């Protein structure tokens, strides 16, 4: 996720709540710097004040939106970076603008409804494009030849505008809430482990001949929580990784779990967040949207499998693995 960490991203959307939600998701995904703009004029002014590595803007009317902004970025002599990747977001009501988006050099299209993982895939792909690819993508593109006869369109097809927006909002909000819940669980586990260590040390002082194996084991768990919490703070966790980490919390020994249950039961904000999640509705919506996103992208014809990114050449990120303590027998 170093590409995102090093990225400067400009988010342009006239709807404040949508703009804020996209910004929050980008922050959780680990984006280094994020700025917002509410319209084309404000966006182009900000664009020329800073070196942005990516622009996200919505298709609205074909002039005061992502298309109008792309024209300025690609053609205006005052433009700071004419080949910056531009991702346009679109719903069913603005799909008729895709041809115009292709003509003005919009790099990529993110069609609603979409999940956090879809958004992450588009971000990382565009941030990995090389100079020559960016130069080519900034030029007017030919319409892709999409074989609709082989298109495995999901049952029911793409939803209408209102439902598409609602699905996207629900999926993104669920991710943000789930992310916060898992982070709180990790903090509870960390605090519970520290309480258990303190309790064991006190007992060990009273009974000096007692084997201190449990203390060593709990120290291992404490190290694990520190490492995973740091991963959260750095950002970049996919939805699937959240579930894996959440499951990991269930591996804690009974001595720690006793303190964990007490801490979590006393936190009203945590309990309220857990109650607000509708896991069944989320799974159903995500499965539907995942099937829809498998269709060729209307801008350039790419499928999710074609959003391949080269491996980063930097030395291996220590946050890329999760330490798992070994149980001592």
N, C-alpha and C positions, 0 to 999 in steps of 0.2 A: 504493500500500500504506500510505498515511498513516493510514487508518482502523485498521489493525492496529497500527501503531506507537504510536498514541495509546490503544490499548485496554488495559483491565484485565480479565483473564480468569481465572475460577475454574474449575478442572478437578476434577470429582468422579468418582472411580471406586474401587471397593473393591479392585481388583487393582492392586498396586503397579507391576508391569511395564507394564501397559497405560496407567496414569496417567502414568508417566514417559515412555513413547513419545509420547503425545499432547502432553505438555509440550515435548518436544524438537522435535517437528514445528512446534508453535506458535512456538517460539523461532527456528527456521530461517526460518519464514514472516515473521518480523519483528514478532511480537507484543511490545508494549511492556512489559507486566507480567503475569506468570503466577503464580498461587498454586494449591496442590493441597489437596484434602480427600479423606479415605478413606470417609466415610459422611455421611448426611444431617445428623446433629446437628453434626458438625464443620464441614460446609459452611455451614449456616445461621449458626453462630457467626461464622465468618470473613466471611461475606457482609455481616454487620451491622457489621463493623469497617472496611470500606473501600468506596469507590464503584466497584463493578464495572460494566463496560459489556457483559459477556456471561458466561453460565454454560453450561458443557458438563457434562452428567451422563448416566449410563447408565440405561436401563430394566432393572429386575431383577425386582422382586416386586410393584410397584404401591403400595408403602407406604414402604419405607426406601430409596427410589431417587429418580430424577428426578421421578417423580410426587409423592412425599411432599415433596420439596424445593420443587417448584413450588407445592404447596398452602401451604406456609409463606411462601414469597416473595410469593405473590399475595394471601394472606388474613390473615396474622399482623400484628397492629397494630405489632409491633416491627420489621417488615420495612423495610429501608433504602430499597429501590427496588422497588415492586410491579410495574413494567412492564419490568424488565430482560429482554432477549431470552434465552430458554433453549433451547439445542439439546440434544435427547436423542439418544443413540446407542442403536441397537437391533440385535439379531440375529434370526434366524428364530425362536428360542425365546421371544422376548418381543414379537413382532408383535401378539399378542392383547391387549397393553396399550395399543395405539395409540388406541383409542376413549377410554380413561381419560385418556391424555395430552392428548388434544384437549379434554376436559372441564375440565381444571385449568389450561388456558392455556399449555401448552408451545408455544413459538413455531415450532420447526422440528424435523425428524427427519433424522438421518444414519444410513442403513441400511447395515450391513456386508453384503458387502465394499465398501470404498471406497478411492479413491486420494487422494494429497495434493492433487491438483487439485480433486477433489470437496469435500474438507474446506475448501480455500481459498475455493471458490465459496460454500459455506454461510456461512462466517465473514464474508466481505465483504458478502453480501446482508443478513445480520442486523444487522451493524454500520452499515449504511446506512439502516436503517428510521428514519422520522421519529417524533416524539412521538405524533401521532394514530394512526399505524400500530401503534406499540408498545402503545398503550392498547387498540386493537381486538384485537390478537393476544393480549393478556393475559386476554381474556374467553373463556368456553367457546365453541367453534366448532362449526359444523354439519359433519357428515360430507360429504366431497366426493363428487360424482357422477363416478366414474371409469368411462369406457366401456371395459370389458374386451374388448369385441368388436374394438376398434381397437388394442388393446394388442399391440405387436409384441414379444412375450416372446422373449428370446434362447433359442436351442436349449439344452435342459437345464434352463432356468429358474434360479431362485435356489438357491444351494447350502444344504446343511444347516449347522447352527450351527458345528460344528467346522471344516468347510472354509471357511466365511465368515470366521471368526476368523483362520484360517491364511492365507488370501489377503490379508486386510487387513494383517496383521502383516508378511507378505513384501513387499508393495508399499510400506509405510511405511519398513521397514528398508532396502529397496533405495534409496529416495529419499535417506535419510540417508547411506548409504554413498557413493552417487553424488555427492551434494553435497560430501562430504568429499574424494573423489577429485578432482573438478573444482577445488576450492579449492587442493588440493596442486599440481595441474598448473599453476595460475595462479602460485603461488609459485615453482615451478621455472622457469617462463617468465620471471618477473620477475628472479629471481637470474641466470638464464642471460643475459638481456639486459644486466644490469649488468656481468657478466663480459666480455661481448662489447664493451661500450662502453669498459671499462677497457683491454682488449686493443687496441682500435683507437686509443685515445688514445696508448697507449705507442708503437705503430707510427708514428702520425702525428708524434709528437715526434722520432722517429728520421729520418723521411722527410718533411720539412716541406712539400715541394711536392705531396704526395699530396692528392687531392680528398677532402674530409671529408664527402661525401654520405652514406656509410654511417653515420657518427656521428649525423647529423641523423635519419636513418631510424630508427635504433635508439632514439634519444631519444623518437621518436613512439611506438614500441612500449612503452617504459618508462612513458610517460604513460597508454597504454591499459591496461596491467596494473594500475596504481594505481587507475584509475577503476573497473575491473571488480571488483577486490578490495574496494573500498569498497562496491560494490553487495552483495557477499556479506555483508559485515559488517553492513550495514543490514537484510538479510533480505528475503524476499518474492519469491524466484525460483520460477517455475513449473517443472514437470518439463521442458517443451519448451525453456525458456530455458537449462536446464543443458546440454542437448545442443548448442544453438547456440553457447554459450560454449566448450564442449569442442572443438567443430569449429574454433572461432576459433584455438585454440592451434596447430592444424596449419598456420596461415598464416605462422608465424615463418620468417624467412630461414635459410638453411643455416648461417650462422655462429653464430646463436643456437641453432639446433636441436642443434648439436654439443654445446654445453654443457648444454642441456636433457636430452639423452639420457643424458649422464654423471650428472647430478644425480638423475634419476628412477631410474636403474638402481642407484644406491647406497643408495636409501632402502628398507629392508626392510619397514617398515610400509606404505608406499605399494604395494609389490608384493603384499603380503599382502591388502590391501584390494581391489586389482584382481582378484586370483584369486578372491576371495569372491563377486564378482558373477556372477549367472547371467542374462545378458542375454536369452537365448532364452525362459527360463521367465518372466522379468519381462514381456516383450512380450506373450506369450500370455495371462498373467494380467491384464495391464492392458487388453488388447482385450476380454476377457470381462467384466471389471468395468465398463468404460466402456459397454458395451452394456446391462448390467443397470441402470446408473444413469440411463439414458435413460427408464426407466419412470416413470410418475407417482408422486410421493411419497405414500405411504399416509396421511400425516397431513393434508395439505392439497391434494393432487392436482397440485402444481406439477411441471413437467418442468424439466430443466436450463436450457432456453432462457428460462424465465420467471424465473430468478434474475438479473434485471437490476439493476444498481446505477447510480445517477446518477454522472456524472463529478464528481470532486472539484474544487471551485472554487479551490483554492489555486494559487499560481503553479506553473508547470511544474516538476516535480522534475528536477534535473539528473542524477539517477541513472537516469532513464527511458530514456536512450540509451546506446549503446556507441560510444566513439570508435574509428574504424578508420583506422589510419595509411595515408597514400597512398604508394605506391611511387614513388620518384624515378627518373627514367630517366637 
